[in-house]
Amino acid sequence: MLKEYLESNLVFKNIECKSFKDVLAIISNKLVELDFASKEFEKALLIREKDYPTGLQLEGYAAAIPHGGAEFVKKDFISVVTLKNPIVMNRMDNPEETLTVDTLFILGFGSSDLHLTALRQLMGIIQNKETMEQIKMGKELQTLI
């Protein structure tokens, strides 16, 4: 199911950003340019991340799955982002704590059913350390699922 929402033009490898806001500015511009989302999507994700952080601490690494802003999604997508240097984000399980994240999976789904299905499947991938290492080394997620 995930493969149909992964497109190579929404994969960003080894980008340089100092914050989640920087990451989102780059990705959102591309999403708007490619007509996947409207410009309001960026603000919706920033607000949602502040209220409901998506940083996940896993065994030996961390990732984040920012999602939300369904009303601003024009075409369902999953954007995979790896960072040259980690950024600080808040933890999903303990929002008062921070962690450093170098891999993000930004989700945009207009339907909550699709969103939840994709989120469940993506969690299985994110919890696989070997798969995450492959993604960080530049392997396309499409080839790993």
N, CA, C and O atoms as CSV, one atom per row, in Angstrom:
chain,resi,resn,atom,element,x,y,z
A,1,MET,N,N,0.811,-1.199,0.000
A,1,MET,CA,C,0.000,0.000,0.000
A,1,MET,C,C,0.855,1.264,0.000
A,1,MET,O,O,0.515,2.241,-0.668
A,2,LEU,N,N,1.960,1.254,0.742
A,2,LEU,CA,C,2.783,2.459,0.856
A,2,LEU,C,C,3.422,2.864,-0.470
A,2,LEU,O,O,3.572,4.052,-0.756
A,3,LYS,N,N,3.795,1.876,-1.274
A,3,LYS,CA,C,4.507,2.161,-2.525
A,3,LYS,C,C,3.764,3.139,-3.421
A,3,LYS,O,O,4.384,3.973,-4.080
A,4,GLU,N,N,2.451,3.042,-3.449
A,4,GLU,CA,C,1.698,3.903,-4.362
A,4,GLU,C,C,1.726,5.376,-3.938
A,4,GLU,O,O,1.337,6.245,-4.718
A,5,TYR,N,N,2.176,5.664,-2.729
A,5,TYR,CA,C,2.230,7.047,-2.249
A,5,TYR,C,C,3.654,7.601,-2.176
A,5,TYR,O,O,3.873,8.740,-1.764
A,6,LEU,N,N,4.607,6.774,-2.582
A,6,LEU,CA,C,6.009,7.182,-2.591
A,6,LEU,C,C,6.412,7.565,-4.011
A,6,LEU,O,O,6.260,6.773,-4.940
A,7,GLU,N,N,6.919,8.765,-4.171
A,7,GLU,CA,C,7.380,9.213,-5.475
A,7,GLU,C,C,8.804,9.739,-5.331
A,7,GLU,O,O,9.129,10.412,-4.353
A,8,SER,N,N,9.634,9.433,-6.292
A,8,SER,CA,C,11.052,9.807,-6.186
A,8,SER,C,C,11.250,11.313,-6.052
A,8,SER,O,O,12.229,11.745,-5.444
A,9,ASN,N,N,10.347,12.123,-6.605
A,9,ASN,CA,C,10.516,13.574,-6.493
A,9,ASN,C,C,10.122,14.106,-5.108
A,9,ASN,O,O,10.220,15.307,-4.855
A,10,LEU,N,N,9.680,13.219,-4.217
A,10,LEU,CA,C,9.380,13.605,-2.834
A,10,LEU,C,C,10.349,12.945,-1.845
A,10,LEU,O,O,10.078,12.865,-0.646
A,11,VAL,N,N,11.485,12.476,-2.378
A,11,VAL,CA,C,12.547,11.918,-1.545
A,11,VAL,C,C,13.674,12.944,-1.505
A,11,VAL,O,O,14.187,13.367,-2.540
A,12,PHE,N,N,14.042,13.329,-0.305
A,12,PHE,CA,C,15.079,14.344,-0.111
A,12,PHE,C,C,16.199,13.714,0.702
A,12,PHE,O,O,16.008,13.345,1.861
A,13,LYS,N,N,17.373,13.594,0.082
A,13,LYS,CA,C,18.490,12.906,0.729
A,13,LYS,C,C,19.548,13.880,1.208
A,13,LYS,O,O,19.984,14.768,0.475
A,14,ASN,N,N,19.951,13.690,2.460
A,14,ASN,CA,C,21.100,14.385,3.014
A,14,ASN,C,C,20.982,15.910,2.915
A,14,ASN,O,O,21.947,16.593,2.572
A,15,ILE,N,N,19.789,16.435,3.219
A,15,ILE,CA,C,19.622,17.885,3.115
A,15,ILE,C,C,20.129,18.567,4.390
A,15,ILE,O,O,20.169,17.966,5.463
A,16,GLU,N,N,20.512,19.827,4.242
A,16,GLU,CA,C,21.020,20.599,5.377
A,16,GLU,C,C,19.938,21.517,5.918
A,16,GLU,O,O,19.452,22.403,5.216
A,17,CYS,N,N,19.572,21.300,7.152
A,17,CYS,CA,C,18.580,22.132,7.842
A,17,CYS,C,C,18.993,22.258,9.297
A,17,CYS,O,O,19.685,21.399,9.842
A,18,LYS,N,N,18.555,23.346,9.912
A,18,LYS,CA,C,18.884,23.562,11.320
A,18,LYS,C,C,17.713,23.255,12.250
A,18,LYS,O,O,17.896,23.116,13.460
A,19,SER,N,N,16.499,23.149,11.678
A,19,SER,CA,C,15.320,22.942,12.513
A,19,SER,C,C,14.212,22.258,11.710
A,19,SER,O,O,14.288,22.142,10.487
A,20,PHE,N,N,13.187,21.812,12.429
A,20,PHE,CA,C,12.025,21.219,11.771
A,20,PHE,C,C,11.362,22.243,10.859
A,20,PHE,O,O,10.891,21.907,9.773
A,21,LYS,N,N,11.330,23.474,11.301
A,21,LYS,CA,C,10.735,24.544,10.490
A,21,LYS,C,C,11.473,24.676,9.154
A,21,LYS,O,O,10.841,24.851,8.113
A,22,ASP,N,N,12.799,24.594,9.180
A,22,ASP,CA,C,13.601,24.643,7.949
A,22,ASP,C,C,13.271,23.471,7.034
A,22,ASP,O,O,13.089,23.643,5.829
A,23,VAL,N,N,13.194,22.274,7.620
A,23,VAL,CA,C,12.870,21.071,6.840
A,23,VAL,C,C,11.525,21.272,6.164
A,23,VAL,O,O,11.379,21.051,4.962
A,24,LEU,N,N,10.566,21.686,6.936
A,24,LEU,CA,C,9.208,21.835,6.421
A,24,LEU,C,C,9.111,22.902,5.336
A,24,LEU,O,O,8.338,22.751,4.389
A,25,ALA,N,N,9.882,23.974,5.461
A,25,ALA,CA,C,9.870,25.023,4.435
A,25,ALA,C,C,10.324,24.450,3.089
A,25,ALA,O,O,9.704,24.715,2.059
A,26,ILE,N,N,11.389,23.678,3.101
A,26,ILE,CA,C,11.905,23.073,1.862
A,26,ILE,C,C,10.901,22.093,1.274
A,26,ILE,O,O,10.574,22.159,0.089
A,27,ILE,N,N,10.415,21.182,2.113
A,27,ILE,CA,C,9.510,20.130,1.639
A,27,ILE,C,C,8.180,20.737,1.186
A,27,ILE,O,O,7.646,20.353,0.145
A,28,SER,N,N,7.651,21.670,1.953
A,28,SER,CA,C,6.362,22.282,1.605
A,28,SER,C,C,6.417,23.015,0.274
A,28,SER,O,O,5.476,22.946,-0.516
A,29,ASN,N,N,7.513,23.716,0.024
A,29,ASN,CA,C,7.652,24.401,-1.265
A,29,ASN,C,C,7.562,23.415,-2.418
A,29,ASN,O,O,6.912,23.683,-3.429
A,30,LYS,N,N,8.215,22.279,-2.260
A,30,LYS,CA,C,8.184,21.248,-3.311
A,30,LYS,C,C,6.780,20.655,-3.431
A,30,LYS,O,O,6.309,20.407,-4.541
A,31,LEU,N,N,6.110,20.425,-2.308
A,31,LEU,CA,C,4.756,19.866,-2.333
A,31,LEU,C,C,3.787,20.811,-3.049
A,31,LEU,O,O,2.924,20.369,-3.807
A,32,VAL,N,N,3.935,22.093,-2.804
A,32,VAL,CA,C,3.078,23.083,-3.462
A,32,VAL,C,C,3.413,23.139,-4.955
A,32,VAL,O,O,2.519,23.143,-5.801
A,33,GLU,N,N,4.702,23.182,-5.263
A,33,GLU,CA,C,5.151,23.238,-6.656
A,33,GLU,C,C,4.625,22.053,-7.462
A,33,GLU,O,O,4.226,22.216,-8.615
A,34,LEU,N,N,4.622,20.868,-6.865
A,34,LEU,CA,C,4.181,19.650,-7.557
A,34,LEU,C,C,2.685,19.388,-7.397
A,34,LEU,O,O,2.181,18.369,-7.868
A,35,ASP,N,N,1.977,20.296,-6.741
A,35,ASP,CA,C,0.528,20.231,-6.548
A,35,ASP,C,C,0.066,19.052,-5.681
A,35,ASP,O,O,-1.000,18.481,-5.907
A,36,PHE,N,N,0.886,18.703,-4.688
A,36,PHE,CA,C,0.498,17.683,-3.716
A,36,PHE,C,C,-0.258,18.309,-2.549
A,36,PHE,O,O,-1.086,17.657,-1.912
A,37,ALA,N,N,0.035,19.585,-2.275
A,37,ALA,CA,C,-0.589,20.262,-1.133
A,37,ALA,C,C,-0.669,21.756,-1.416
A,37,ALA,O,O,0.038,22.287,-2.273
A,38,SER,N,N,-1.549,22.415,-0.675
A,38,SER,CA,C,-1.630,23.872,-0.777
A,38,SER,C,C,-0.627,24.479,0.206
A,38,SER,O,O,-0.094,23.781,1.067
A,39,LYS,N,N,-0.377,25.768,0.072
A,39,LYS,CA,C,0.634,26.420,0.907
A,39,LYS,C,C,0.300,26.380,2.390
A,39,LYS,O,O,1.200,26.502,3.221
A,40,GLU,N,N,-0.970,26.213,2.743
A,40,GLU,CA,C,-1.379,26.158,4.151
A,40,GLU,C,C,-0.924,24.879,4.852
A,40,GLU,O,O,-0.937,24.803,6.081
A,41,PHE,N,N,-0.527,23.886,4.079
A,41,PHE,CA,C,-0.090,22.603,4.643
A,41,PHE,C,C,1.080,22.803,5.615
A,41,PHE,O,O,1.112,22.196,6.686
A,42,GLU,N,N,2.025,23.642,5.243
A,42,GLU,CA,C,3.211,23.883,6.074
A,42,GLU,C,C,2.817,24.376,7.462
A,42,GLU,O,O,3.275,23.831,8.467
A,43,LYS,N,N,1.975,25.397,7.523
A,43,LYS,CA,C,1.556,25.956,8.813
A,43,LYS,C,C,0.782,24.921,9.637
A,43,LYS,O,O,0.956,24.824,10.851
A,44,ALA,N,N,-0.075,24.149,8.959
A,44,ALA,CA,C,-0.857,23.117,9.657
A,44,ALA,C,C,0.066,22.090,10.316
A,44,ALA,O,O,-0.188,21.664,11.442
A,45,LEU,N,N,1.135,21.689,9.620
A,45,LEU,CA,C,2.071,20.722,10.193
A,45,LEU,C,C,2.865,21.322,11.355
A,45,LEU,O,O,3.115,20.646,12.353
A,46,LEU,N,N,3.253,22.566,11.226
A,46,LEU,CA,C,3.987,23.217,12.322
A,46,LEU,C,C,3.133,23.279,13.585
A,46,LEU,O,O,3.615,23.005,14.684
A,47,ILE,N,N,1.870,23.638,13.421
A,47,ILE,CA,C,0.956,23.719,14.568
A,47,ILE,C,C,0.737,22.339,15.172
A,47,ILE,O,O,0.782,22.175,16.391
A,48,ARG,N,N,0.498,21.345,14.315
A,48,ARG,CA,C,0.246,20.001,14.820
A,48,ARG,C,C,1.467,19.435,15.541
A,48,ARG,O,O,1.337,18.790,16.581
A,49,GLU,N,N,2.646,19.679,14.986
A,49,GLU,CA,C,3.880,19.174,15.607
A,49,GLU,C,C,4.100,19.812,16.973
A,49,GLU,O,O,4.589,19.160,17.895
A,50,LYS,N,N,3.742,21.072,17.104
A,50,LYS,CA,C,3.880,21.756,18.396
A,50,LYS,C,C,2.929,21.136,19.426
A,50,LYS,O,O,3.312,20.907,20.573
A,51,ASP,N,N,1.695,20.869,19.010
A,51,ASP,CA,C,0.693,20.317,19.923
A,51,ASP,C,C,0.852,18.817,20.161
A,51,ASP,O,O,0.631,18.329,21.269
A,52,TYR,N,N,1.237,18.094,19.114
A,52,TYR,CA,C,1.349,16.626,19.167
A,52,TYR,C,C,2.635,16.204,18.476
A,52,TYR,O,O,2.613,15.848,17.297
A,53,PRO,N,N,3.759,16.237,19.192
A,53,PRO,CA,C,5.050,15.900,18.588
A,53,PRO,C,C,5.069,14.489,17.999
A,53,PRO,O,O,4.326,13.608,18.432
A,54,THR,N,N,5.937,14.298,16.999
A,54,THR,CA,C,5.988,13.004,16.298
A,54,THR,C,C,7.361,12.351,16.352
A,54,THR,O,O,7.606,11.381,15.635
A,55,GLY,N,N,8.264,12.864,17.188
A,55,GLY,CA,C,9.590,12.258,17.302
A,55,GLY,C,C,9.524,10.918,18.025
A,55,GLY,O,O,8.894,10.790,19.075
A,56,LEU,N,N,10.184,9.930,17.442
A,56,LEU,CA,C,10.186,8.574,18.000
A,56,LEU,C,C,11.606,8.140,18.341
A,56,LEU,O,O,12.473,8.104,17.468
A,57,GLN,N,N,11.843,7.813,19.598
A,57,GLN,CA,C,13.134,7.267,19.992
A,57,GLN,C,C,13.060,5.755,19.868
A,57,GLN,O,O,12.234,5.103,20.507
A,58,LEU,N,N,13.926,5.217,19.046
A,58,LEU,CA,C,13.970,3.774,18.849
A,58,LEU,C,C,15.326,3.281,19.334
A,58,LEU,O,O,16.134,4.071,19.822
A,59,GLU,N,N,15.578,2.004,19.208
A,59,GLU,CA,C,16.811,1.438,19.738
A,59,GLU,C,C,18.020,1.860,18.903
A,59,GLU,O,O,18.292,1.284,17.849
A,60,GLY,N,N,18.741,2.874,19.390
A,60,GLY,CA,C,19.946,3.330,18.714
A,60,GLY,C,C,19.743,4.398,17.652
A,60,GLY,O,O,20.719,4.825,17.035
A,61,TYR,N,N,18.546,4.837,17.420
A,61,TYR,CA,C,18.275,5.879,16.429
A,61,TYR,C,C,16.916,6.509,16.702
A,61,TYR,O,O,16.132,6.015,17.513
A,62,ALA,N,N,16.656,7.614,16.005
A,62,ALA,CA,C,15.374,8.312,16.169
A,62,ALA,C,C,14.860,8.732,14.797
A,62,ALA,O,O,15.636,8.948,13.867
A,63,ALA,N,N,13.549,8.842,14.690
A,63,ALA,CA,C,12.903,9.274,13.449
A,63,ALA,C,C,11.669,10.079,13.842
A,63,ALA,O,O,11.299,10.134,15.015
A,64,ALA,N,N,11.040,10.697,12.854
A,64,ALA,CA,C,9.806,11.430,13.107
A,64,ALA,C,C,8.847,11.202,11.945
A,64,ALA,O,O,9.259,10.984,10.806
A,65,ILE,N,N,7.551,11.260,12.267
A,65,ILE,CA,C,6.509,11.071,11.256
A,65,ILE,C,C,5.524,12.239,11.331
A,65,ILE,O,O,4.390,12.063,11.778
A,66,PRO,N,N,5.943,13.416,10.904
A,66,PRO,CA,C,5.005,14.547,10.910
A,66,PRO,C,C,3.826,14.275,9.969
A,66,PRO,O,O,4.008,13.786,8.854
A,67,HIS,N,N,2.641,14.593,10.428
A,67,HIS,CA,C,1.445,14.359,9.618
A,67,HIS,C,C,0.330,15.292,10.079
A,67,HIS,O,O,0.378,15.857,11.171
A,68,GLY,N,N,-0.658,15.435,9.230
A,68,GLY,CA,C,-1.775,16.318,9.562
A,68,GLY,C,C,-2.119,17.199,8.378
A,68,GLY,O,O,-1.626,16.988,7.270
A,69,GLY,N,N,-2.961,18.182,8.617
A,69,GLY,CA,C,-3.335,19.125,7.570
A,69,GLY,C,C,-4.077,18.498,6.411
A,69,GLY,O,O,-3.907,18.919,5.266
A,70,ALA,N,N,-4.902,17.491,6.691
A,70,ALA,CA,C,-5.601,16.743,5.638
A,70,ALA,C,C,-6.370,17.651,4.683
A,70,ALA,O,O,-6.442,17.381,3.484
A,71,GLU,N,N,-6.942,18.721,5.215
A,71,GLU,CA,C,-7.742,19.613,4.373
A,71,GLU,C,C,-6.894,20.365,3.351
A,71,GLU,O,O,-7.436,20.966,2.423
A,72,PHE,N,N,-5.554,20.338,3.512
A,72,PHE,CA,C,-4.659,21.040,2.585
A,72,PHE,C,C,-3.930,20.091,1.638
A,72,PHE,O,O,-3.084,20.521,0.855
A,73,VAL,N,N,-4.259,18.790,1.710
A,73,VAL,CA,C,-3.644,17.796,0.832
A,73,VAL,C,C,-4.467,17.681,-0.446
A,73,VAL,O,O,-5.679,17.471,-0.404
A,74,LYS,N,N,-3.790,17.821,-1.580
A,74,LYS,CA,C,-4.461,17.702,-2.875
A,74,LYS,C,C,-4.298,16.311,-3.462
A,74,LYS,O,O,-5.177,15.810,-4.164
A,75,LYS,N,N,-3.149,15.688,-3.161
A,75,LYS,CA,C,-2.854,14.335,-3.643
A,75,LYS,C,C,-2.093,13.622,-2.525
A,75,LYS,O,O,-1.095,14.143,-2.029
A,76,ASP,N,N,-2.551,12.448,-2.129
A,76,ASP,CA,C,-1.934,11.714,-1.024
A,76,ASP,C,C,-0.457,11.428,-1.312
A,76,ASP,O,O,-0.080,11.131,-2.446
A,77,PHE,N,N,0.379,11.521,-0.257
A,77,PHE,CA,C,1.819,11.318,-0.451
A,77,PHE,C,C,2.514,10.910,0.846
A,77,PHE,O,O,1.994,11.072,1.950
A,78,ILE,N,N,3.716,10.372,0.652
A,78,ILE,CA,C,4.677,10.160,1.736
A,78,ILE,C,C,5.995,10.743,1.229
A,78,ILE,O,O,6.488,10.346,0.173
A,79,SER,N,N,6.553,11.669,1.970
A,79,SER,CA,C,7.840,12.256,1.615
A,79,SER,C,C,8.884,11.726,2.594
A,79,SER,O,O,8.694,11.781,3.810
A,80,VAL,N,N,9.979,11.216,2.055
A,80,VAL,CA,C,11.063,10.674,2.874
A,80,VAL,C,C,12.203,11.688,2.871
A,80,VAL,O,O,12.661,12.125,1.815
A,81,VAL,N,N,12.653,12.056,4.075
A,81,VAL,CA,C,13.686,13.083,4.216
A,81,VAL,C,C,14.807,12.556,5.106
A,81,VAL,O,O,14.564,12.144,6.240
A,82,THR,N,N,16.034,12.571,4.590
A,82,THR,CA,C,17.190,12.284,5.443
A,82,THR,C,C,17.994,13.579,5.541
A,82,THR,O,O,18.102,14.335,4.575
A,83,LEU,N,N,18.550,13.819,6.719
A,83,LEU,CA,C,19.258,15.066,7.000
A,83,LEU,C,C,20.760,14.847,7.128
A,83,LEU,O,O,21.214,13.821,7.634
A,84,LYS,N,N,21.510,15.819,6.665
A,84,LYS,CA,C,22.967,15.763,6.808
A,84,LYS,C,C,23.348,15.786,8.287
A,84,LYS,O,O,24.231,15.053,8.732
A,85,ASN,N,N,22.653,16.655,9.041
A,85,ASN,CA,C,22.868,16.760,10.485
A,85,ASN,C,C,21.519,16.661,11.189
A,85,ASN,O,O,20.530,17.215,10.709
A,86,PRO,N,N,21.470,15.965,12.316
A,86,PRO,CA,C,20.187,15.811,13.021
A,86,PRO,C,C,19.628,17.143,13.509
A,86,PRO,O,O,20.366,18.098,13.748
A,87,ILE,N,N,18.316,17.179,13.650
A,87,ILE,CA,C,17.623,18.333,14.218
A,87,ILE,C,C,16.965,17.901,15.533
A,87,ILE,O,O,16.734,16.714,15.764
A,88,VAL,N,N,16.673,18.862,16.368
A,88,VAL,CA,C,16.022,18.579,17.649
A,88,VAL,C,C,14.510,18.631,17.449
A,88,VAL,O,O,13.977,19.579,16.874
A,89,MET,N,N,13.838,17.604,17.930
A,89,MET,CA,C,12.376,17.546,17.906
A,89,MET,C,C,11.899,17.035,19.258
A,89,MET,O,O,12.689,16.523,20.051
A,90,ASN,N,N,10.620,17.176,19.513
A,90,ASN,CA,C,10.050,16.657,20.754
A,90,ASN,C,C,9.560,15.234,20.546
A,90,ASN,O,O,9.176,14.828,19.450
A,91,ARG,N,N,9.590,14.501,21.641
A,91,ARG,CA,C,9.198,13.086,21.602
A,91,ARG,C,C,7.682,12.928,21.583
A,91,ARG,O,O,6.951,13.683,22.223
A,92,MET,N,N,7.235,11.939,20.842
A,92,MET,CA,C,5.817,11.624,20.782
A,92,MET,C,C,5.327,11.082,22.123
A,92,MET,O,O,4.246,11.446,22.587
A,93,ASP,N,N,6.120,10.217,22.738
A,93,ASP,CA,C,5.703,9.554,23.975
A,93,ASP,C,C,5.887,10.417,25.220
A,93,ASP,O,O,5.284,10.144,26.258
A,94,ASN,N,N,6.715,11.456,25.122
A,94,ASN,CA,C,6.935,12.368,26.242
A,94,ASN,C,C,7.254,13.751,25.665
A,94,ASN,O,O,8.425,14.110,25.539
A,95,PRO,N,N,6.239,14.516,25.319
A,95,PRO,CA,C,6.419,15.789,24.608
A,95,PRO,C,C,7.337,16.810,25.277
A,95,PRO,O,O,7.810,17.735,24.617
A,96,GLU,N,N,7.597,16.659,26.572
A,96,GLU,CA,C,8.491,17.597,27.257
A,96,GLU,C,C,9.951,17.289,26.956
A,96,GLU,O,O,10.815,18.145,27.147
A,97,GLU,N,N,10.236,16.079,26.488
A,97,GLU,CA,C,11.610,15.673,26.193
A,97,GLU,C,C,11.908,15.849,24.711
A,97,GLU,O,O,11.021,15.750,23.864
A,98,THR,N,N,13.187,16.113,24.419
A,98,THR,CA,C,13.619,16.252,23.036
A,98,THR,C,C,14.497,15.073,22.633
A,98,THR,O,O,14.970,14.311,23.477
A,99,LEU,N,N,14.701,14.945,21.346
A,99,LEU,CA,C,15.596,13.945,20.792
A,99,LEU,C,C,16.130,14.489,19.482
A,99,LEU,O,O,15.565,15.431,18.926
A,100,THR,N,N,17.212,13.908,18.982
A,100,THR,CA,C,17.755,14.351,17.703
A,100,THR,C,C,17.324,13.364,16.622
A,100,THR,O,O,17.456,12.149,16.766
A,101,VAL,N,N,16.804,13.932,15.533
A,101,VAL,CA,C,16.207,13.158,14.450
A,101,VAL,C,C,16.965,13.452,13.159
A,101,VAL,O,O,17.260,14.609,12.861
A,102,ASP,N,N,17.280,12.411,12.395
A,102,ASP,CA,C,17.910,12.638,11.097
A,102,ASP,C,C,17.127,12.022,9.936
A,102,ASP,O,O,17.551,12.096,8.783
A,103,THR,N,N,15.987,11.419,10.250
A,103,THR,CA,C,15.139,10.848,9.204
A,103,THR,C,C,13.685,11.180,9.523
A,103,THR,O,O,13.207,10.946,10.633
A,104,LEU,N,N,12.991,11.731,8.526
A,104,LEU,CA,C,11.584,12.089,8.693
A,104,LEU,C,C,10.764,11.480,7.565
A,104,LEU,O,O,11.214,11.381,6.424
A,105,PHE,N,N,9.568,11.083,7.912
A,105,PHE,CA,C,8.591,10.598,6.939
A,105,PHE,C,C,7.394,11.540,7.067
A,105,PHE,O,O,6.611,11.436,8.012
A,106,ILE,N,N,7.262,12.444,6.122
A,106,ILE,CA,C,6.186,13.436,6.181
A,106,ILE,C,C,4.990,12.890,5.412
A,106,ILE,O,O,5.079,12.603,4.218
A,107,LEU,N,N,3.867,12.750,6.117
A,107,LEU,CA,C,2.673,12.157,5.527
A,107,LEU,C,C,1.644,13.218,5.190
A,107,LEU,O,O,1.428,14.162,5.950
A,108,GLY,N,N,1.015,13.047,4.041
A,108,GLY,CA,C,-0.090,13.897,3.648
A,108,GLY,C,C,-1.189,13.040,3.048
A,108,GLY,O,O,-1.059,12.538,1.932
A,109,PHE,N,N,-2.263,12.879,3.791
A,109,PHE,CA,C,-3.398,12.074,3.324
A,109,PHE,C,C,-4.683,12.845,3.565
A,109,PHE,O,O,-4.885,13.409,4.641
A,110,GLY,N,N,-5.539,12.867,2.578
A,110,GLY,CA,C,-6.822,13.539,2.697
A,110,GLY,C,C,-7.848,12.730,3.471
A,110,GLY,O,O,-8.803,13.284,4.015
A,111,SER,N,N,-7.649,11.411,3.519
A,111,SER,CA,C,-8.586,10.507,4.197
A,111,SER,C,C,-7.969,9.982,5.485
A,111,SER,O,O,-6.824,9.529,5.488
A,112,SER,N,N,-8.719,10.040,6.573
A,112,SER,CA,C,-8.184,9.544,7.845
A,112,SER,C,C,-7.985,8.029,7.820
A,112,SER,O,O,-7.080,7.522,8.482
A,113,ASP,N,N,-8.812,7.297,7.069
A,113,ASP,CA,C,-8.637,5.842,6.974
A,113,ASP,C,C,-7.307,5.499,6.302
A,113,ASP,O,O,-6.554,4.661,6.796
A,114,LEU,N,N,-7.026,6.148,5.181
A,114,LEU,CA,C,-5.752,5.936,4.488
A,114,LEU,C,C,-4.588,6.352,5.371
A,114,LEU,O,O,-3.569,5.665,5.448
A,115,HIS,N,N,-4.754,7.466,6.023
A,115,HIS,CA,C,-3.720,8.000,6.906
A,115,HIS,C,C,-3.353,6.988,7.994
A,115,HIS,O,O,-2.174,6.719,8.222
A,116,LEU,N,N,-4.338,6.441,8.648
A,116,LEU,CA,C,-4.080,5.484,9.730
A,116,LEU,C,C,-3.456,4.190,9.220
A,116,LEU,O,O,-2.572,3.627,9.865
A,117,THR,N,N,-3.912,3.724,8.074
A,117,THR,CA,C,-3.343,2.508,7.476
A,117,THR,C,C,-1.870,2.734,7.137
A,117,THR,O,O,-1.020,1.900,7.449
A,118,ALA,N,N,-1.576,3.860,6.500
A,118,ALA,CA,C,-0.192,4.181,6.131
A,118,ALA,C,C,0.673,4.336,7.375
A,118,ALA,O,O,1.806,3.854,7.406
A,119,LEU,N,N,0.157,4.994,8.387
A,119,LEU,CA,C,0.897,5.201,9.628
A,119,LEU,C,C,1.261,3.867,10.285
A,119,LEU,O,O,2.386,3.685,10.751
A,120,ARG,N,N,0.314,2.949,10.317
A,120,ARG,CA,C,0.587,1.616,10.894
A,120,ARG,C,C,1.676,0.888,10.123
A,120,ARG,O,O,2.593,0.321,10.717
A,121,GLN,N,N,1.573,0.905,8.801
A,121,GLN,CA,C,2.576,0.214,7.979
A,121,GLN,C,C,3.941,0.879,8.104
A,121,GLN,O,O,4.963,0.195,8.167
A,122,LEU,N,N,3.960,2.189,8.140
A,122,LEU,CA,C,5.210,2.926,8.262
A,122,LEU,C,C,5.878,2.662,9.606
A,122,LEU,O,O,7.105,2.589,9.680
A,123,MET,N,N,5.098,2.521,10.657
A,123,MET,CA,C,5.664,2.217,11.975
A,123,MET,C,C,6.439,0.904,11.941
A,123,MET,O,O,7.488,0.781,12.573
A,124,GLY,N,N,5.926,-0.073,11.206
A,124,GLY,CA,C,6.634,-1.344,11.070
A,124,GLY,C,C,7.986,-1.163,10.392
A,124,GLY,O,O,8.967,-1.800,10.775
A,125,ILE,N,N,8.035,-0.309,9.402
A,125,ILE,CA,C,9.291,-0.037,8.690
A,125,ILE,C,C,10.263,0.715,9.585
A,125,ILE,O,O,11.444,0.373,9.648
A,126,ILE,N,N,9.778,1.726,10.269
A,126,ILE,CA,C,10.627,2.565,11.113
A,126,ILE,C,C,11.235,1.769,12.265
A,126,ILE,O,O,12.341,2.072,12.713
A,127,GLN,N,N,10.536,0.776,12.736
A,127,GLN,CA,C,11.043,-0.025,13.852
A,127,GLN,C,C,12.071,-1.060,13.408
A,127,GLN,O,O,12.647,-1.753,14.246
A,128,ASN,N,N,12.307,-1.174,12.107
A,128,ASN,CA,C,13.300,-2.105,11.585
A,128,ASN,C,C,14.616,-1.349,11.392
A,128,ASN,O,O,14.766,-0.568,10.453
A,129,LYS,N,N,15.558,-1.595,12.292
A,129,LYS,CA,C,16.825,-0.850,12.296
A,129,LYS,C,C,17.586,-1.021,10.979
A,129,LYS,O,O,18.160,-0.061,10.466
A,130,GLU,N,N,17.591,-2.220,10.440
A,130,GLU,CA,C,18.314,-2.478,9.191
A,130,GLU,C,C,17.724,-1.667,8.030
A,130,GLU,O,O,18.460,-1.090,7.230
A,131,THR,N,N,16.411,-1.631,7.950
A,131,THR,CA,C,15.748,-0.846,6.898
A,131,THR,C,C,16.068,0.631,7.061
A,131,THR,O,O,16.345,1.315,6.076
A,132,MET,N,N,16.036,1.126,8.276
A,132,MET,CA,C,16.334,2.536,8.523
A,132,MET,C,C,17.780,2.863,8.148
A,132,MET,O,O,18.050,3.935,7.605
A,133,GLU,N,N,18.700,1.962,8.429
A,133,GLU,CA,C,20.098,2.185,8.046
A,133,GLU,C,C,20.226,2.255,6.528
A,133,GLU,O,O,20.984,3.071,6.003
A,134,GLN,N,N,19.488,1.403,5.824
A,134,GLN,CA,C,19.500,1.417,4.358
A,134,GLN,C,C,18.961,2.751,3.819
A,134,GLN,O,O,19.513,3.311,2.872
A,135,ILE,N,N,17.898,3.244,4.417
A,135,ILE,CA,C,17.317,4.524,3.997
A,135,ILE,C,C,18.331,5.655,4.219
A,135,ILE,O,O,18.494,6.519,3.357
A,136,LYS,N,N,18.998,5.649,5.353
A,136,LYS,CA,C,19.985,6.687,5.653
A,136,LYS,C,C,21.172,6.633,4.688
A,136,LYS,O,O,21.796,7.656,4.406
A,137,MET,N,N,21.477,5.438,4.186
A,137,MET,CA,C,22.577,5.285,3.232
A,137,MET,C,C,22.146,5.632,1.806
A,137,MET,O,O,22.948,5.544,0.876
A,138,GLY,N,N,20.886,6.026,1.634
A,138,GLY,CA,C,20.444,6.473,0.326
A,138,GLY,C,C,19.572,5.519,-0.461
A,138,GLY,O,O,19.149,5.840,-1.572
A,139,LYS,N,N,19.295,4.348,0.096
A,139,LYS,CA,C,18.413,3.403,-0.597
A,139,LYS,C,C,17.010,3.976,-0.655
A,139,LYS,O,O,16.534,4.583,0.304
A,140,GLU,N,N,16.361,3.781,-1.772
A,140,GLU,CA,C,14.979,4.229,-1.940
A,140,GLU,C,C,14.062,3.340,-1.105
A,140,GLU,O,O,14.190,2.116,-1.132
A,141,LEU,N,N,13.147,3.944,-0.371
A,141,LEU,CA,C,12.210,3.187,0.451
A,141,LEU,C,C,11.374,2.232,-0.417
A,141,LEU,O,O,11.012,1.142,0.026
A,142,GLN,N,N,11.072,2.647,-1.651
A,142,GLN,CA,C,10.276,1.803,-2.539
A,142,GLN,C,C,10.916,0.432,-2.746
A,142,GLN,O,O,10.216,-0.570,-2.899
A,143,THR,N,N,12.255,0.392,-2.749
A,143,THR,CA,C,12.955,-0.879,-2.988
A,143,THR,C,C,13.033,-1.740,-1.727
A,143,THR,O,O,13.377,-2.920,-1.795
A,144,LEU,N,N,12.715,-1.150,-0.588
A,144,LEU,CA,C,12.864,-1.847,0.687
A,144,LEU,C,C,11.550,-2.396,1.235
A,144,LEU,O,O,11.544,-3.126,2.227
A,145,ILE,N,N,10.421,-2.039,0.580
A,145,ILE,CA,C,9.129,-2.506,1.093
A,145,ILE,C,C,8.464,-3.416,0.080
A,145,ILE,O,O,7.365,-3.913,0.325
